Amino acid sequence: MHIVRFVATGGDRPLVGVSDGSTVTELAETLGELLRLPLAELRDRCRTADGPRHDAAAVRVLPPVDGRMEVWAAGVTYRRSREARITESERSADVYEQVYDAERPELFFKSAAWRVTGDGETVAIRSDSAVDVPEPELGLVLNRHAEIVGYTVVNDMSSRTIEGENPLYLPQAKIYLGGCAAGPAVRPAWEVPDPYALDIELTIRRGGDVAWTGKASTAQLHRRLDDLAGYLFRADVFPDGAVLATGTCLVPELPFTLAAGDEIAITIAEVGTLTSTVVAGREPMAWLGDPATPR
């Protein structure tokens, strides 16, 4: 089972439903409304879905965020991420050493819902950055009660050039139009027996050929998922829920950088595969701000 946001064939209104792979059964709520429910009620609502049905192959899937939802991210939660940050930030490497072993995790805002792109859509590389990479991450789908109700795939796009200059530039390296993709759907938490045993694969293709590929596992995660969620909710509220990306364990080695036209595929076992095409600069992402585009 997956919880999906979608646009039906011939429609222009975002809908939410439960997919069994071949059929999507509509729910009456938005995703944000579902995430106002406690976990037990959300599970029951999904299991008793009885709305109109759609051919899963015929709908257009939207990113699994809407309304007042936000995407946040955690950093330096895997040893590989720690090593990559130290490599690119020689003048401030000790900052990443300290946060890796600290009790408090690094958390940062990543994107408002309307800026998030979905499966089969585009992500961007900044025009003022020389080295840009995707960061494949397990995304926690959290309800308003800080419960982990599901999982999704997140591409936390990052400018290594900008962050490497100074850690205080992190918001510019991470938060920009085309800097976040998520999807293709939400895999309910009650259907994932062990979120600490999920294989993660990243493949980047250029001109049809594999330019970079790597595999890892959430077993390498240095933090507890509920601990990350707990810190996010310590001094904030998310009335319609949130997505929290949990950090990356796959970072292409320097000097690799993305280029316009690259195809990114991120697969997390039991969760799904998120695909994106890379564009360069802000203008090719202008469609995100078009009110006529269903989001």
Stockholm file with secondary structure:
# STOCKHOLM 1.0

chainA/1-295         MHIVRFVATGGDRPLVGVSDGSTVTELAETLGELLRLPLAELRDRCRTADGPRHDAAAVRVLPPVDGRMEVWAAGVTYRRSREARITESERSADVYEQVYDAERPELFFKSAAWRVTGDGETVAIRSDSAVDVPEPELGLVLNRHAEIVGYTVVNDMSSRTIEGENPLYLPQAKIYLGGCAAGPAVRPAWEVPDPYALDIELTIRRGGDVAWTGKASTAQLHRRLDDLAGYLFRADVFPDGAVLATGTCLVPELPFTLAAGDEIAITIAEVGTLTSTVVAGREPMAWLGDPATPR
#=GR chainA/1-295 SS CEEEEEECTTCCSCEEEEECSSEEEEESSCHHHHTTSCHHHHHHHHHTCCSCEEEGGGSEEECSCCTTCEEEEEESCSHHHHHHHHHHCGGGHHHHHHHHHSSSCEEEEEEEGGGCBCTTEEEEECTTCSCEECCEEEEEEECTTSCEEEEEEEEECEEHHHHHHCGGGHHHHHCSTTCEEEEEEEEEGGGCSCTTSCEEEEEEEETTEEEEEEEEEGGGCSSCHHHHHHHHTSSCCCTTCEEEEEEESCCCCTTCCCCTTCEEEEEETTTEEEEEEEEESSGGGGGGGCTTSCC
#=GC SS_cons         CEEEEEECTTCCSCEEEEECSSEEEEESSCHHHHTTSCHHHHHHHHHTCCSCEEEGGGSEEECSCCTTCEEEEEESCSHHHHHHHHHHCGGGHHHHHHHHHSSSCEEEEEEEGGGCBCTTEEEEECTTCSCEECCEEEEEEECTTSCEEEEEEEEECEEHHHHHHCGGGHHHHHCSTTCEEEEEEEEEGGGCSCTTSCEEEEEEEETTEEEEEEEEEGGGCSSCHHHHHHHHTSSCCCTTCEEEEEEESCCCCTTCCCCTTCEEEEEETTTEEEEEEEEESSGGGGGGGCTTSCC
//
